[in-house]
Amino acid sequence: MTSRSPEDAAPALEVAGLSKAFGARKALEGVGFELEQGAFLSVFGHNGAGKTTLLRVLATLARPSAGTVRVLGYDLKEQPDEVRERIGLLAHRSLLYPDLTAEENLLFAARLYGVADPAQRVSQMLATVELSARRHDAVRSFSRGMAQRLSIARALVHDPQLVLLDEPYSGLDPHAAQILDGLLADMRTGRSIVMVSHDLRKGFDLCTHVLLLSKGRTAVFARSSGLAFDDFSARYHGLVGREAP
């Protein structure tokens, strides 16, 4: 498991002036917000608004063009290894190896992160996502929902303090979605979560904070408790309508 550090008192995320450019195209421009530990942030925006780019930056998979990001007190540019130890990522693209079994995939991840008792932790996670009976089956034989459940187990196997989720409900069958609901409920104790979502109602109901991106910039960042869903929805759809090609 990831050891807790003195930096636990720091915010989960401190983002200031964050920009990311791909050539002449600016995917993010001047994004800034602060998220306390234990919070659940839902990130919304139209296609191309910068949601996935933001998540990739937070996951250390993309280097910022400008600005600063601190994750649990660690500077993302200067201390990327410390950041990676403390985050779990569920991305659009599976991080699973299709020719390995479910158990082998999780053991690989557990050992990579230095989990103290990888075999025990893997058994625990397979049971949590209801895949114990398929532990010796190759991932290539899994349905989309099963692979997504295993990806969730992989993201959590090292007990990360910050969990990053990119459209986690995408393509899930009702049973898999129900399992994810339970996992998210369990994750909220002692962890911070950032979730990119196209499902406005679901994302709003789950979160403590909302971030609405528009053309790579912050359009709204606020506590969800201080917003009426209908007002937020109107703002969201208004932006999407104006920015659609």
N, C-alpha and C positions, 0 to 999 in steps of 0.2 A: 504494500500500500504506500501511497505517497505520504511522506512525513510532513507534519504541519510545522510551520516555521514562524519566527517572530514577525514576519511580514503579513501574517494572517490578519493583523489589525488594519492593513491597507485596504482601500477600495478594491473590488473585484476588477474593475476596469477604470482607467483614467485615459481618456482619448482627447487630444488637443490638436487642432489644426491639421487633422489627418487628410492627406491627399494621395491619390494613386493615379498615375497616368500611364497609358499604353500608347506610346508615341504622342500624337497630337490629341488623342482622346482622353479626357479626364473622367475616370470612373468614379472617383471620390474627390471632393474638393472642400477642404476646411471643415470636415466633420469633427464635432467635439461633444463629449458627454462624460458623465461620471456615474458609475453604477456601484452601489454598495454591495458588500458580500451578502449572499443569501437572496439576492434579487433575481427576478425572472424577467428578462428583456425580450419582447417580441419585436422583430424588425420587419417592417412592411415597405412596400413600394412597387411601382410597376416594373415590368421586365426592362432590365437595363438601368435601373435606378441606382445600382451599386451594392445591393444586399449581399450577394455572394462574394463580391470583391472584399467587402468589409469583413465577412467571416473568414476569408482566406488570409487576410492580413492578421486578424486576431489569432489565427492558428499558426502563424509564422510561415505560411506557404507562399505569401506574396510580401515583398518588401515595400514599405511605404515610400512614396516619392518625397513626401514632406510631412512634418508634424511629429508628434510623439504619442506613443502608446505604452502604458504600464499595465501589466497584468499581475494582480495580486502583489503589487509593489515592485515587480521586476520590469526593467526596461526591455521592451520587445527587441529593439535593435542590438543592444549591448549584452543582453542576457537571454538569448533565444533558447538555450538548453534548459534553463530554469523554468522558462515559460512552458516549454513543451512537456516537462515533467508534470505540470499541474493542470493541463487541459486534456479534455477528451473531445474528439471530433467525429461527428456523423455527417459525412459529406454526400453530395449527389452521387459522386463516383465511389463505388464500394472500395474499401481498403482491404478486402478479403482476397485470398488466393484461391481461385476456383478448383485447383487440383488437390488442395489440402482438405482434410476433413474439418468439421466444425471445431472439434477439440484441438487439432493441430494449429488452426488459425488463432485460437484464443491463447494457446500455450506460447506461441511465437510472440504475440503481443505482450503477454504477461512477463515473459523473460526479458523482452526488450526494455520494459519499464522497471525491471528489478523487483517484481512482486515477490514477497517473502516466501510464500508457499503457492507456487503457480498452479499445481495440480488441484489443490483444494479450492482455490479461487475460481479456476476454470469450471469445476464441477458446480460450484455455487451459481456462477453466471449462466451456465447452460440450463440449470433448473429454473432460474429466474425468468428466462425468456422461453421456457417450455420447449427446449430442444435437446434434452438429455437423451431421449430415445434415438436421436439422429446424430449423436456425437461422433460416430465413426463413419459417417457418410460424407462424400466429397461435396463441397459447396456447390459445384456445378449442377448437382441434382436438385438443388433447393428451388422452391418457388420464390417469387419476388418478396412476398411477405416474410418467408422464413429467412431469406438472406438479409432482409432489413433488420429482423430481430437479432440475428447473429452480429450484424454490424453495430447494433446498439450495445450488445454485450462486449464487443471489442472496445468500443469507446469508453466503457465504464470499468473495464477489467482492472485498471490500476487505481481506481478510486479517485478520479480527478476532482479538483476543487472547482474548476470551471468547465462546463459542458457546452459545446458549440454544436447546434443542430441546424442543418440546412434542409428545410422541407421534410421533416422526419415522417410525416403522415402520407407522403406522396406514394401512391401505388399500393398502399396497405389494404388488405382485406379487413372486414370488420373485427375479426378475432385478433389479428395482429395490432390493429388500432387500439383495441381494448387493453391489450398487454402494454402497449406504449403509454396509454393513459396512466396505468398503474405505476409504470417505471418513472414517469415524470413526477407523479405524486410522491414517490419514495425519494427521488433525486433531490427534491426541493429542501430537504433537511440537510443543512450543512454544506450545501453547494450553491453556486450561482449558475444560471442558465441563460444562454443567448440563443434564441430560435428565430430563424428566418421562416416566414410563412406567407402563403398566398390566401390562406383561409382566415379572413379578417375576424370572424366571430370566434373561432376556436382560439386563435392567437391572442385575441383581446381578453377572453375569459381566463386564459391560463396565466397571463403575465401580471407583474407588479408595475412594469414600466413599458412604454411604447416608444419606438423610434420609427418615424416615417421619413424615408429618404425620397428625395425628388431631384433627378438629374445629378446624383452624386452628392447632394447637399442635405443637411438636416432641415426638414420641413417642420417636424414636430418631435420633441423629446419631452416626455412628461410621465408622471405617475398615472397609471390607468385609473386609480381611484378618484383622481381629480377630473376625469373626463367622462362625458356621457357617450355611450357607444354610438348612438345615432349621429351625434355631432362629429365624432371622429370618422365614422364611416362616410359621411357626406364630404368631409375634407379629403379623405383618401380617394374617393371616386371622382371628386372634382379634379384632383391632380392627375389621376390616371386618364381622365377624359381629355384634358388639355395636352397631355404629353404623348398620347397615342399617335403613332405615325400616320 
